[in-house]
């Protein structure tokens, strides 16, 4: 779990991340402090259950979190410190396109949770 970033130029990305984090927390009834930080650790056999569902060009970390939530696997979020983004590095976040894709993935995984629950 990364600590919050600051700065006005990060506002659209931070806002979108906060909205989606809150949405997932409500839909799965579990507090999610960081939906899309890049580091995940899980057994290989768990990843093989959802890796085929990974959309092209989409965050593997987000899909891993949603898949683990759907399957009821334990999740632990650990805050870490990290170096600031280098001055030459730019975020590739596109507010409208990326937010729409994220919302689509959240709703898709939520529907998968419902269908998984019916078959248990």
C-alpha distances in whole Angstrom, upper triangle without the diagonal:
4,7,9,12,16,19,21,21,17,18,19,16,14,17,16,13,13,16,15,12,15,18,16,15,19,20,18,19,16,13,10,7,6,8,8,6,8,8,9,12,15,19,21,23,20,19,23,23,21,22,25,23,21,22,24,21,19,15,15,11,12,15,14,12,15,17,16,16,20,21,19,17,15,12,9,6,5,5,6,9,10,14,15,16,19,22,24,20,20,18,20,19,22,22,24,24,20,20,23,22,18,21,23,20,19,23,24,21,22,26,25,24,27,29,28,28,32,33,31
4,6,8,12,15,18,18,14,16,17,14,12,15,15,12,13,16,16,13,16,19,17,17,21,22,21,22,18,15,12,9,7,10,9,6,9,9,12,15,18,22,23,26,23,22,26,26,24,24,27,25,23,23,24,21,19,15,16,13,14,17,16,15,18,20,19,19,23,24,23,21,19,15,13,9,8,6,6,7,8,11,11,12,16,19,20,17,17,15,18,17,20,20,23,23,20,20,23,22,19,21,24,21,20,24,25,23,24,28,28,27,30,32,31,31,35,36,35
4,7,10,13,16,17,13,15,17,14,11,14,16,13,13,16,17,14,16,19,19,18,21,23,23,22,19,16,13,10,9,12,12,10,12,13,16,18,21,25,27,29,27,26,29,30,27,27,30,29,26,27,27,24,22,19,20,16,17,20,20,18,20,23,22,22,25,27,25,24,21,18,15,11,10,7,7,7,8,11,11,13,16,19,21,18,18,16,19,18,21,21,24,25,21,21,24,24,21,23,26,24,22,26,28,26,26,30,30,29,32,34,33,34,37,38,37
4,7,10,13,13,10,11,13,11,8,11,13,10,10,14,15,13,15,18,18,18,21,23,23,22,20,16,14,10,10,13,12,11,14,15,18,21,24,28,29,32,29,27,31,31,28,28,31,29,26,26,27,24,21,19,20,17,17,21,21,19,21,24,23,23,26,28,27,26,24,20,18,14,13,10,11,10,11,12,11,13,16,18,20,18,17,15,18,16,19,18,21,22,19,19,22,22,19,21,24,23,22,25,27,26,26,30,30,29,32,34,34,34,38,39,38
4,7,10,10,7,9,12,10,8,11,13,11,12,15,16,15,17,20,20,20,23,25,25,26,23,20,17,14,12,15,14,12,15,17,20,23,26,30,31,33,31,29,32,33,30,29,32,30,27,27,27,23,21,19,21,18,18,22,23,21,23,26,26,25,28,30,30,28,27,23,21,17,16,13,13,11,11,11,9,10,13,14,17,15,14,12,15,14,17,17,20,21,19,18,22,22,20,22,25,24,23,26,28,27,28,31,32,31,34,36,36,37,40,41,41
4,7,8,7,8,11,11,9,11,14,13,13,17,18,17,19,22,23,23,25,27,28,28,26,22,20,17,16,18,17,16,18,20,23,27,30,33,35,37,34,32,36,36,33,33,35,33,30,29,29,26,24,22,24,22,22,25,26,24,26,29,29,29,32,34,33,32,30,26,24,21,20,16,16,14,13,13,10,11,14,14,17,16,14,13,17,16,18,17,21,23,20,20,23,24,22,24,27,26,25,29,31,30,31,34,35,34,37,39,39,39,43,44,44
4,6,6,7,11,11,10,12,15,15,15,18,20,20,21,24,25,25,27,29,30,30,28,25,23,20,19,20,19,18,21,23,26,30,33,36,37,40,37,35,38,38,35,35,37,34,31,30,30,26,25,23,26,24,24,27,28,27,28,32,32,31,34,36,36,35,33,29,28,24,23,20,19,17,16,15,12,12,14,13,16,15,13,13,16,15,17,16,20,22,20,20,24,25,23,24,28,28,27,30,32,32,32,35,36,36,39,41,41,42,45,46,46
4,5,5,8,10,10,11,14,15,15,17,19,20,21,23,25,25,27,29,30,31,29,26,24,21,20,21,20,20,22,25,28,32,35,38,39,41,38,36,39,39,36,35,37,35,32,30,30,26,25,24,27,25,24,28,29,28,29,32,33,32,35,37,37,36,35,31,30,26,26,23,22,21,20,18,15,15,16,15,17,16,14,13,16,14,16,14,18,20,19,18,22,23,22,23,27,27,26,29,31,31,32,35,36,36,38,41,41,42,45,46,46
4,6,7,9,10,11,13,14,15,17,19,20,22,23,25,26,28,29,30,31,30,27,24,22,20,20,19,19,21,24,27,30,33,37,37,39,37,34,37,37,34,33,35,32,29,28,27,23,22,21,25,23,23,26,28,27,28,31,32,31,34,36,36,35,34,31,30,26,26,23,22,21,19,18,14,13,14,13,14,13,11,10,12,11,13,12,16,18,16,17,20,21,20,22,25,25,25,28,30,30,31,34,35,35,38,40,40,41,44,45,46
4,6,6,6,8,10,11,12,14,16,16,18,20,21,22,24,26,27,28,26,23,20,18,16,17,15,15,17,20,23,27,30,33,34,36,33,31,34,34,31,30,32,29,26,25,25,21,20,18,21,20,19,23,24,23,24,27,28,28,30,33,32,32,31,27,26,22,22,20,19,18,16,16,13,11,14,14,15,13,11,9,11,10,12,11,15,16,15,14,18,19,18,19,22,22,22,25,27,27,28,31,32,32,34,36,37,38,40,42,42
4,6,5,6,8,10,10,12,14,15,16,18,20,21,22,24,26,26,25,22,20,18,16,17,16,17,19,22,25,28,31,35,35,37,34,32,35,35,31,31,33,30,27,26,26,23,21,20,23,21,20,23,25,23,24,28,28,27,30,32,32,32,31,27,26,23,23,21,21,20,19,19,16,15,18,17,19,17,14,12,14,11,12,10,14,16,15,14,17,19,17,18,22,22,21,24,26,26,27,30,31,31,33,36,36,37,39,41,41
4,6,5,6,9,10,11,12,14,15,17,18,20,21,22,24,25,24,22,19,18,16,16,15,17,19,22,24,28,30,34,34,36,33,31,33,33,29,29,30,28,25,23,23,20,18,18,21,20,18,21,24,22,22,26,27,26,28,31,31,31,30,27,27,23,24,22,23,22,21,21,18,17,19,19,20,17,14,11,12,9,9,7,10,12,11,10,14,15,14,15,18,19,19,21,23,24,24,27,29,29,31,33,34,35,37,39,39
4,5,5,6,9,10,11,12,14,15,16,18,20,21,22,23,22,20,17,15,13,13,12,13,15,18,21,24,27,30,30,32,29,27,30,30,26,26,27,25,22,20,21,17,15,14,18,16,15,18,20,19,20,23,24,23,25,28,28,28,27,24,23,20,21,19,19,19,18,18,16,14,17,17,18,15,12,9,10,7,8,7,10,12,10,9,13,14,12,14,17,17,17,20,22,22,23,25,26,27,29,31,31,33,35,37,37
4,6,5,6,9,10,10,12,14,15,16,18,20,21,22,20,17,15,13,11,12,11,12,15,18,20,24,26,30,31,32,29,27,31,30,27,27,29,26,23,23,23,20,18,16,19,17,15,19,20,18,19,23,23,22,25,28,27,27,26,22,21,18,19,17,17,17,17,18,15,15,18,18,20,17,15,12,13,10,12,10,14,15,13,11,15,16,14,15,18,18,17,20,22,22,23,26,27,27,29,31,31,32,35,37,37
4,5,5,6,9,10,11,12,14,15,17,18,20,21,20,17,15,14,13,13,13,15,18,21,23,26,28,32,32,34,31,29,32,31,28,28,30,27,24,23,24,21,19,17,20,19,16,20,22,19,20,23,24,23,25,28,27,28,27,23,23,20,21,19,21,21,20,21,19,18,22,22,23,20,17,14,15,12,13,10,12,15,13,10,14,15,13,14,17,18,16,19,22,22,21,24,26,26,28,30,31,31,34,36,36
4,5,5,6,8,10,11,12,14,15,16,18,19,19,17,14,14,12,11,11,14,16,20,21,25,26,30,30,31,28,26,29,28,25,25,26,23,21,20,21,18,15,14,18,16,14,17,19,17,17,20,22,20,22,25,25,26,25,22,22,20,21,20,21,22,21,22,20,19,22,23,23,20,17,14,14,10,11,8,10,12,9,7,10,12,9,10,14,14,13,15,18,18,18,21,23,23,25,27,28,29,31,33,33
4,6,5,6,9,10,11,12,14,15,16,17,16,14,11,10,8,8,8,10,13,16,17,21,23,26,27,28,25,23,26,26,23,23,25,22,19,19,20,18,15,13,15,13,11,14,16,14,14,18,19,18,20,23,23,22,22,19,19,16,18,16,18,19,18,20,18,17,21,22,23,19,17,14,14,11,12,10,13,14,11,9,12,13,9,11,14,14,12,15,18,17,17,21,22,21,24,26,26,27,30,32,32
4,6,5,6,9,10,10,12,14,15,16,15,12,10,9,9,9,11,13,16,18,19,23,24,28,29,30,27,26,29,28,25,25,27,24,22,22,23,21,18,16,18,16,14,17,18,15,16,20,20,18,20,23,23,23,22,19,19,16,18,16,18,19,20,21,20,20,23,24,26,22,20,17,18,14,16,13,15,17,14,11,14,15,12,12,16,16,14,16,19,18,18,21,23,22,24,27,27,27,30,32,32
4,5,5,6,9,10,11,12,14,15,15,13,11,12,11,10,12,15,18,21,21,24,26,29,30,31,27,26,29,27,24,25,27,23,22,21,23,21,18,17,19,17,14,17,19,16,15,19,20,18,20,23,23,23,23,20,21,18,21,20,22,23,23,25,23,23,26,27,28,25,22,18,19,15,15,12,14,15,13,10,12,14,11,10,14,14,12,14,17,17,16,19,21,20,22,25,25,26,28,30,31
4,5,5,6,8,10,10,12,13,13,12,10,11,10,8,10,13,16,18,18,22,23,26,27,27,24,22,25,24,21,22,23,20,18,18,20,18,15,13,16,14,11,13,15,13,12,16,17,15,16,20,20,20,20,18,18,17,19,19,21,22,23,24,23,22,26,27,28,24,22,18,18,14,15,13,13,14,12,9,11,11,8,7,11,11,8,11,14,13,13,16,18,17,19,22,22,23,25,27,28
4,6,5,6,9,10,11,11,10,8,6,7,7,6,9,11,15,16,16,19,21,24,25,26,22,22,25,23,21,22,24,21,19,19,22,20,16,14,16,13,10,13,14,11,11,15,15,13,15,18,18,18,17,15,15,13,16,16,18,20,21,23,22,22,26,27,28,25,23,19,19,16,18,15,17,17,14,12,14,14,11,11,14,13,10,13,15,14,14,17,18,17,19,22,22,22,25,27,27
4,6,5,6,9,10,10,10,8,8,9,10,9,13,15,18,20,20,23,23,27,28,29,25,24,27,26,23,25,26,23,22,22,25,23,20,18,19,17,14,16,17,14,13,17,17,14,17,20,19,20,19,16,17,15,18,18,21,23,24,26,25,25,29,30,31,28,26,22,22,19,20,17,18,19,17,14,16,16,13,12,15,15,11,13,17,15,14,17,19,18,19,22,23,22,25,27,27
4,5,5,6,9,10,10,10,9,12,12,10,13,16,19,21,20,23,24,27,28,28,24,24,26,24,21,23,24,21,20,20,23,22,18,17,18,17,13,15,16,13,12,16,16,13,15,18,18,19,19,17,19,17,21,21,23,25,26,28,27,27,30,32,32,29,27,23,23,19,19,17,17,18,16,12,14,14,11,9,12,12,8,10,13,12,11,14,16,15,16,19,20,20,22,25,25
4,5,5,6,8,8,8,7,10,10,8,11,14,17,18,17,20,20,23,24,24,20,20,23,21,18,20,22,18,18,18,21,21,17,15,16,14,11,12,13,10,8,12,12,10,11,15,14,15,16,14,16,15,18,19,22,24,25,27,27,27,30,32,32,29,27,23,23,20,20,18,19,19,16,14,15,14,11,10,12,11,7,9,12,10,9,13,14,12,14,17,17,17,20,22,22
4,6,6,5,5,5,5,9,10,9,13,15,18,19,18,20,21,23,25,25,21,22,25,22,20,23,24,21,21,22,25,24,20,18,19,16,13,15,15,11,11,14,13,10,12,15,14,15,15,13,14,13,17,18,21,23,25,28,27,27,31,33,34,30,28,25,25,22,23,21,22,22,19,17,18,18,14,13,16,15,11,13,15,13,11,15,16,14,16,19,19,18,21,23,23
4,6,5,7,8,9,12,14,13,16,19,22,23,22,24,24,26,28,28,24,24,27,24,22,25,26,23,23,23,26,26,22,21,21,19,16,17,18,14,13,16,16,12,14,17,15,18,17,16,18,17,21,21,25,27,28,31,30,31,34,36,37,33,31,27,27,24,25,22,22,23,21,18,18,19,16,14,16,15,12,12,15,14,11,14,16,14,15,18,19,17,20,23,22
4,6,8,10,11,14,15,13,16,19,22,23,21,23,23,25,26,26,22,22,24,22,20,22,23,20,20,21,24,24,21,19,20,18,15,15,16,13,11,13,14,10,11,14,14,16,17,16,18,18,22,23,26,29,30,32,32,32,35,37,37,34,32,28,27,24,24,22,22,22,20,17,17,17,14,12,14,13,9,9,12,10,7,11,12,10,11,15,15,14,17,19,19
4,5,8,9,13,14,12,16,18,21,21,19,20,20,22,23,23,19,20,22,19,18,21,22,19,20,21,24,24,21,19,19,17,14,14,14,11,9,11,11,7,8,11,10,13,13,13,15,16,19,21,24,27,28,31,31,31,35,37,38,34,32,28,28,25,26,24,24,24,21,19,19,19,16,14,16,14,10,11,13,10,8,11,12,9,11,14,14,13,16,18,17
4,7,9,13,15,14,18,20,22,23,21,22,22,24,26,25,22,23,25,23,21,24,26,23,23,25,28,28,24,22,22,19,17,17,17,14,12,15,14,10,11,14,12,14,14,13,15,16,19,21,24,27,29,32,32,32,36,38,39,36,34,30,30,27,28,26,26,27,24,21,22,22,18,17,19,17,14,14,17,14,12,15,16,13,14,17,17,15,18,20,19
4,6,10,12,12,15,17,20,19,18,19,19,22,24,24,20,21,24,22,20,23,25,23,23,24,27,27,23,20,20,17,15,16,15,12,12,14,12,9,11,13,11,12,11,10,12,12,16,17,21,24,26,29,29,30,33,36,37,33,32,28,29,26,27,25,26,26,24,21,22,22,18,18,20,18,14,16,18,15,13,17,17,14,16,19,18,17,20,22,21
4,6,9,10,14,15,18,18,17,19,19,22,25,25,21,22,25,24,22,24,27,24,23,25,27,26,23,20,20,17,15,17,16,12,13,15,14,11,14,16,14,14,13,10,11,10,13,14,18,21,23,26,26,27,31,33,34,31,29,26,27,24,26,24,25,26,23,20,22,22,18,18,20,18,15,17,19,17,15,19,20,17,19,22,21,20,24,26,24
4,6,6,10,11,14,15,14,16,17,20,22,23,20,20,23,22,20,21,24,21,20,22,24,23,19,16,16,13,11,14,13,9,10,13,12,10,13,15,14,14,12,9,10,8,11,12,15,18,20,23,23,24,27,29,31,27,26,23,23,21,23,21,23,23,20,18,20,19,15,16,18,16,13,16,18,15,15,19,19,17,19,22,21,21,24,26,25
4,7,10,10,13,14,14,16,18,22,24,25,21,21,25,24,22,23,26,24,22,23,25,23,20,17,17,13,12,15,15,11,13,16,15,13,17,19,17,16,14,11,10,7,9,9,12,15,17,20,20,21,24,27,28,25,24,21,22,20,22,21,23,23,20,18,21,20,16,17,20,18,16,19,21,18,18,22,22,20,23,26,25,25,28,29,28
4,6,6,10,11,11,14,16,20,22,23,20,19,23,22,20,20,23,21,19,20,22,20,16,13,14,10,9,13,12,9,12,15,14,13,16,18,17,16,15,11,10,8,10,9,11,14,15,18,18,18,22,24,25,22,21,17,19,17,19,18,20,20,17,16,18,18,14,16,18,16,14,18,19,17,17,21,21,20,23,25,24,25,28,29,28
4,6,9,11,11,14,15,19,20,21,18,17,20,19,17,17,20,17,16,16,18,17,13,10,11,8,6,9,10,7,9,12,12,11,14,16,16,15,15,11,12,10,12,13,14,17,17,20,19,19,23,25,26,22,20,17,17,15,17,16,18,18,14,13,16,14,11,12,15,12,11,14,15,13,14,18,18,17,20,22,21,22,26,27,26
4,6,9,10,13,15,19,19,21,18,16,19,19,16,16,19,17,14,15,16,14,11,7,8,6,5,9,9,8,10,13,13,13,16,18,18,17,17,13,14,11,13,13,14,16,15,17,17,16,20,22,22,19,17,14,14,13,15,15,17,16,13,13,15,13,10,13,15,12,12,16,16,15,16,20,19,19,22,24,23,25,28,28,28
4,6,8,12,14,18,19,21,19,17,20,21,18,18,21,19,16,17,18,16,13,9,10,7,8,11,11,10,13,15,15,15,18,20,20,18,17,13,13,10,11,10,10,12,12,14,14,14,18,20,21,17,17,14,15,14,17,17,20,19,15,16,19,17,14,17,19,16,16,19,20,18,20,23,22,22,25,27,26,27,30,31,30
4,7,10,13,16,17,19,17,15,18,19,17,16,19,18,15,16,16,14,12,8,8,6,8,11,10,11,14,15,15,17,19,20,20,18,18,14,14,12,12,12,11,13,12,14,15,14,17,20,20,16,16,14,15,15,18,19,21,20,16,17,20,17,15,18,20,17,17,21,21,19,21,24,23,23,27,28,26,28,31,31,31
4,7,10,14,14,17,15,14,17,18,17,16,19,19,16,18,19,17,15,11,10,7,10,12,10,11,14,15,14,16,19,19,19,16,15,12,12,10,10,11,10,13,12,15,16,16,19,22,23,19,20,17,18,18,22,23,25,23,20,21,23,21,18,21,22,19,19,23,22,20,22,25,24,23,27,28,26,28,31,31,30
4,7,10,11,14,12,10,14,15,14,14,17,17,15,17,19,17,15,12,9,7,10,11,8,8,12,12,11,13,16,16,16,13,12,10,10,9,10,13,13,15,15,18,20,20,23,26,26,23,23,21,21,21,24,24,26,25,21,22,23,21,18,21,22,18,18,21,21,18,20,23,21,21,24,25,23,25,28,28,27
4,7,9,12,10,10,13,15,14,14,18,18,17,20,21,20,18,15,12,10,13,13,10,11,14,13,11,14,17,16,15,12,11,10,10,11,11,14,14,17,18,21,23,23,26,29,29,26,26,24,24,24,27,28,30,28,24,25,27,24,21,24,24,21,21,24,23,20,22,25,22,21,25,26,23,25,28,27,26
4,6,8,7,7,11,12,12,13,16,17,16,19,21,21,19,16,13,11,14,13,9,10,13,11,9,13,15,13,13,10,10,9,11,13,14,17,18,21,21,24,26,26,29,32,32,29,29,27,27,26,29,30,31,29,26,26,27,24,22,24,24,21,20,23,22,19,21,23,20,19,23,23,21,22,26,24,23
4,5,6,7,9,11,12,13,16,17,17,21,22,23,21,19,15,14,16,15,12,13,15,13,11,15,16,13,14,11,12,12,14,16,18,21,21,24,25,28,30,30,32,35,35,32,32,30,30,29,32,33,34,32,28,29,30,27,25,27,26,23,23,25,23,20,22,24,21,20,24,24,21,22,25,24,22
4,5,5,6,9,11,10,13,15,15,19,20,21,20,18,14,14,17,15,12,14,16,13,13,16,17,15,16,13,15,15,17,19,20,23,23,26,26,29,31,30,32,35,35,31,32,29,29,29,31,32,33,31,28,29,29,26,24,27,26,22,23,25,23,20,23,24,21,21,24,24,21,23,26,24,23
4,5,5,7,10,10,13,15,15,19,21,22,21,19,16,16,18,15,12,15,16,13,12,16,15,13,15,12,15,16,18,20,22,25,26,29,29,32,34,33,35,39,38,34,34,32,31,31,33,34,34,32,29,30,30,27,25,27,26,22,23,24,22,19,22,23,19,19,22,21,18,20,23,21,20
4,5,5,7,9,12,13,13,17,19,21,19,17,13,13,15,12,9,11,12,9,8,12,12,9,11,9,12,13,15,18,20,23,24,27,27,30,32,31,34,37,36,33,32,30,29,28,30,31,31,29,26,27,27,24,22,23,23,19,19,21,19,16,18,19,16,16,19,19,15,18,21,19,18
4,5,6,6,9,10,10,14,16,17,15,14,10,11,13,10,7,11,12,9,9,13,13,11,14,12,14,14,16,18,20,23,23,26,26,28,30,29,31,34,33,30,29,27,26,25,27,28,29,26,23,24,25,21,20,22,21,17,18,20,18,15,18,19,16,16,20,19,17,20,22,21,20
4,6,5,8,10,11,14,16,18,17,16,13,14,15,12,11,14,14,11,12,15,15,13,16,14,17,17,20,22,24,26,27,30,29,32,33,32,34,37,36,32,32,29,28,28,29,30,31,28,25,26,26,23,22,24,22,18,20,21,19,16,19,20,16,17,21,19,17,20,22,20,20
4,6,8,9,11,14,17,19,17,17,13,14,15,12,10,13,12,9,10,13,11,10,13,12,15,16,19,21,24,27,28,31,30,33,34,33,36,38,37,34,33,30,29,28,29,30,30,27,25,25,25,22,20,22,20,17,18,19,16,13,16,17,13,14,17,15,13,16,18,16,16
4,6,5,7,11,13,15,14,13,10,12,12,8,8,11,10,7,9,12,11,10,13,13,16,16,19,20,23,25,26,29,28,31,32,30,33,35,34,31,30,27,25,24,26,26,26,24,21,22,21,18,17,18,17,13,14,16,13,11,14,15,11,13,16,15,13,16,18,17,17
4,5,5,9,11,13,12,12,9,11,12,9,8,12,12,9,12,15,14,14,17,16,18,18,20,21,23,26,26,28,27,29,30,29,31,33,32,28,28,25,23,23,24,26,26,23,20,22,21,18,17,19,17,14,16,18,15,13,17,17,15,16,19,18,17,20,22,21,21
4,6,8,10,13,13,14,11,14,14,11,12,15,14,12,14,17,15,15,19,18,21,21,24,25,27,29,29,32,31,33,33,31,33,36,34,30,29,27,24,24,25,26,26,23,21,22,21,17,18,19,17,14,17,18,14,13,17,17,14,16,19,17,16,20,22,20,21
4,6,9,12,11,12,10,13,12,8,10,13,11,9,13,15,13,14,17,17,20,20,23,23,26,28,28,31,30,32,32,30,32,34,33,29,28,25,23,22,23,23,23,20,18,19,18,14,14,16,13,10,13,14,11,10,14,14,11,14,16,15,15,18,20,19,20
4,7,9,7,8,7,10,10,7,9,12,11,10,13,15,15,16,19,18,20,19,22,22,24,25,26,28,27,28,28,26,29,31,29,26,24,22,19,19,20,21,21,17,15,17,16,13,12,15,13,10,13,14,12,11,15,16,14,16,19,18,17,21,23,22,23
4,6,6,8,8,12,11,9,12,14,13,13,16,18,17,19,21,21,23,22,24,24,26,27,27,29,27,29,28,26,28,30,28,25,23,20,17,17,17,18,18,14,13,15,14,10,11,13,11,9,12,14,11,12,16,16,15,17,20,19,19,23,24,24,26
4,6,9,9,13,13,11,14,17,16,16,19,21,21,22,25,24,26,24,26,26,27,28,28,29,27,28,28,25,27,28,26,23,21,19,16,16,16,18,18,14,13,16,15,11,13,16,14,12,15,17,15,16,19,20,18,21,24,23,23,26,28,28,29
4,7,9,12,12,12,14,16,16,17,20,21,22,23,26,25,26,24,25,24,26,26,25,26,24,25,24,21,23,24,22,19,17,15,12,12,13,15,16,12,10,14,14,10,12,15,14,12,15,18,16,17,20,21,20,23,25,25,25,28,30,30,31
4,6,9,8,8,11,13,13,14,17,18,18,20,22,22,23,21,22,21,23,23,23,24,23,24,23,21,23,24,23,19,18,15,12,12,13,14,15,12,9,11,12,8,8,12,11,9,12,15,14,14,17,18,18,19,22,23,23,25,27,28,29
4,5,5,7,9,10,11,12,14,16,17,19,20,19,20,18,19,17,19,19,19,21,19,21,20,19,21,23,22,18,17,14,12,12,14,15,16,14,10,12,13,10,9,13,13,10,12,15,14,14,17,19,18,19,22,23,22,25,27,27,28
4,6,5,6,9,10,10,12,14,15,16,18,17,18,16,17,16,18,19,19,21,20,22,22,20,23,25,24,21,20,17,16,15,17,19,20,17,14,15,16,13,12,15,15,11,13,16,15,13,17,19,17,18,21,22,21,23,26,26,26
4,6,5,6,9,10,11,12,14,15,16,15,15,13,14,13,14,15,16,18,17,20,20,19,22,24,24,20,20,17,16,15,18,19,20,18,15,15,17,14,12,15,15,12,13,16,16,14,16,19,18,18,21,22,21,23,26,26,26
4,5,5,6,9,10,11,12,14,15,15,15,13,14,13,16,17,18,20,19,22,22,20,24,26,26,22,20,17,16,15,16,17,18,16,12,13,14,11,9,11,12,9,9,13,12,11,13,16,15,15,19,20,19,21,24,24,24
4,5,5,6,8,10,10,12,14,13,15,13,16,15,18,20,21,23,23,25,25,24,27,29,28,24,23,20,19,17,19,19,19,17,14,14,15,12,10,12,12,8,9,12,10,8,11,14,12,13,16,17,16,18,21,21,22
4,6,5,6,9,10,11,12,11,12,11,13,13,16,18,19,22,21,24,25,24,27,30,29,25,25,21,21,20,21,22,23,21,17,18,19,16,13,15,15,11,12,15,13,11,13,16,14,14,17,18,16,18,21,21,21
4,6,5,6,9,10,11,10,10,8,10,11,14,16,17,20,21,24,24,24,27,30,30,26,25,22,21,20,21,21,22,21,17,17,18,16,13,14,15,11,10,14,13,10,12,15,14,13,16,18,16,18,21,21,21
4,5,5,6,9,10,10,12,11,13,14,17,19,21,24,24,27,27,26,30,32,32,28,27,23,22,20,21,21,21,20,17,16,16,14,11,12,12,9,7,10,10,6,8,11,10,9,13,14,13,15,18,18,18
4,5,5,6,9,9,11,11,14,15,19,21,23,26,26,29,29,29,32,34,34,30,29,25,24,23,24,24,24,22,19,19,19,16,14,15,14,11,10,12,11,7,10,12,9,9,12,13,11,13,16,16,16
4,5,5,6,5,7,7,11,13,16,19,21,24,25,28,29,29,32,35,35,31,30,27,26,25,26,26,26,25,22,21,22,19,17,18,18,14,13,15,14,10,12,14,12,10,14,15,13,14,17,17,16
4,6,5,6,8,8,11,13,17,19,22,25,26,29,30,29,33,35,36,32,31,27,27,25,26,25,26,25,21,20,21,19,16,16,16,13,11,13,13,9,9,12,11,9,12,14,12,12,16,16,15
4,6,8,11,11,15,17,20,23,25,28,29,32,33,32,36,38,38,34,33,29,28,26,27,26,26,25,22,21,21,19,16,16,16,13,11,12,11,8,8,10,8,5,9,10,8,9,12,13,12
4,6,9,11,15,17,21,24,26,29,30,33,34,34,37,40,39,36,35,31,30,29,30,29,30,28,25,24,24,22,20,20,19,16,15,16,14,11,11,13,10,8,11,12,8,9,13,12,11
4,6,9,12,15,19,22,24,28,29,32,33,34,37,40,40,36,35,32,32,30,31,30,31,30,27,25,26,24,21,21,21,18,16,17,17,13,13,15,13,10,13,14,11,11,15,15,12
4,6,10,13,16,20,22,25,27,30,31,32,35,38,38,34,34,31,31,29,31,30,31,30,27,26,27,24,21,22,22,19,17,19,18,15,15,18,15,13,16,17,14,14,18,17,15
4,7,10,13,17,19,23,25,28,30,30,34,37,37,34,33,30,31,29,31,31,32,31,27,27,28,26,22,23,24,21,19,21,21,17,17,20,18,16,19,20,17,17,21,21,18
4,7,10,13,16,19,21,25,26,27,30,33,34,30,30,27,27,26,28,28,29,28,25,24,25,23,20,21,22,19,17,20,20,17,17,20,19,16,20,21,19,19,23,23,21
4,6,10,13,16,18,22,24,25,28,31,32,29,29,26,27,26,29,28,30,29,26,25,27,25,22,23,25,22,20,23,23,20,20,24,22,20,23,25,23,23,27,27,25
4,7,9,13,15,19,20,22,25,28,29,26,26,23,25,23,26,25,28,27,24,23,25,24,20,22,24,21,19,22,23,20,21,24,23,21,25,27,25,25,29,29,27
4,6,10,13,16,18,20,23,26,28,25,25,23,25,24,27,27,29,29,25,25,28,26,23,25,27,24,22,26,27,24,24,28,27,25,28,30,28,29,32,33,31
4,7,10,13,15,17,21,24,25,23,23,21,23,22,26,25,28,28,25,24,27,26,23,25,27,25,23,27,28,25,26,30,29,27,30,33,31,31,35,36,34
4,7,10,12,15,18,21,23,20,21,20,22,22,26,26,29,29,25,25,28,27,24,26,29,26,25,29,30,27,28,32,31,30,33,35,33,34,37,38,36
4,7,9,12,15,18,20,18,19,19,22,22,25,26,29,29,26,26,29,28,25,28,30,28,27,31,32,30,31,34,34,33,36,38,36,37,41,41,40
4,7,9,12,15,17,15,16,16,19,19,23,24,27,27,24,25,28,27,24,27,30,27,27,31,32,30,31,35,34,33,37,38,37,38,42,42,41
4,7,8,12,14,12,14,15,18,19,23,24,28,28,24,26,29,28,26,29,31,29,29,33,34,32,34,37,36,36,39,41,40,41,44,45,44
4,6,9,11,10,12,12,16,17,20,21,25,25,22,24,27,26,25,27,30,28,28,32,33,32,33,37,36,36,39,41,40,41,45,45,45
4,6,8,6,8,9,13,14,18,19,23,23,20,22,25,24,23,26,28,27,27,31,31,31,32,35,35,35,39,40,39,41,44,45,44
4,5,5,8,11,14,16,19,21,25,25,22,24,28,27,26,29,31,30,30,34,34,34,36,39,38,39,42,43,42,44,47,48,48
4,6,8,11,14,16,19,21,24,25,23,25,28,27,27,30,32,31,32,35,36,35,37,40,40,41,44,45,45,46,49,50,50
4,7,10,13,15,18,20,24,23,22,24,27,26,26,29,31,30,32,35,35,35,37,40,40,40,44,45,44,46,49,50,50
4,7,9,12,15,18,21,20,19,21,24,23,23,26,28,27,28,31,32,31,34,36,36,37,40,41,40,42,45,46,46
4,6,9,12,14,17,17,15,18,21,20,20,23,25,24,25,28,29,29,31,34,34,35,38,39,39,41,43,44,44
4,5,9,11,14,14,12,14,17,17,16,19,21,21,22,25,26,26,28,30,30,31,34,35,35,37,40,41,41
4,6,10,12,11,9,12,15,14,14,18,19,18,20,23,23,24,26,28,28,30,32,34,34,36,38,39,40
4,6,9,9,7,9,12,12,11,14,16,16,17,20,21,22,23,26,26,27,30,31,32,34,36,37,38
4,6,6,5,8,10,10,11,14,15,16,17,20,21,22,23,25,26,28,30,31,32,34,36,37,38
4,6,6,6,8,10,10,12,14,15,16,18,20,21,22,24,26,27,29,30,31,33,35,36,37
4,6,5,6,9,10,11,12,14,15,17,18,20,21,23,24,26,27,29,30,32,33,35,37
4,6,5,6,9,10,11,12,14,16,16,18,20,21,23,24,26,27,28,30,32,33,35
4,5,5,6,9,10,11,12,14,15,16,18,20,21,22,25,26,27,29,31,32,33
4,5,5,6,9,10,11,12,14,15,16,18,20,21,23,24,26,27,29,31,32
4,5,5,6,9,10,11,12,14,15,17,18,20,21,23,24,26,27,29,31
4,5,5,6,9,10,10,12,14,15,16,18,20,21,22,24,26,27,29
4,5,5,6,9,10,11,12,14,15,17,19,20,21,23,25,26,27
4,5,5,6,8,10,11,12,14,15,17,19,20,21,23,25,26
4,6,5,6,9,10,11,12,14,16,17,18,20,21,23,25
4,5,5,6,8,10,10,12,14,15,16,18,20,21,23
4,5,5,6,9,10,11,13,14,15,17,19,20,21
4,6,5,6,9,10,11,13,14,15,17,19,20
4,5,5,6,9,10,11,12,14,16,17,19
4,5,5,6,9,10,10,12,14,15,17
4,5,5,7,9,10,11,13,15,16
4,5,5,6,9,10,11,13,15
4,5,5,6,8,10,11,13
4,5,5,6,9,10,11
4,5,5,6,9,10
4,5,5,7,9
4,5,5,7
4,5,5
4,6
4
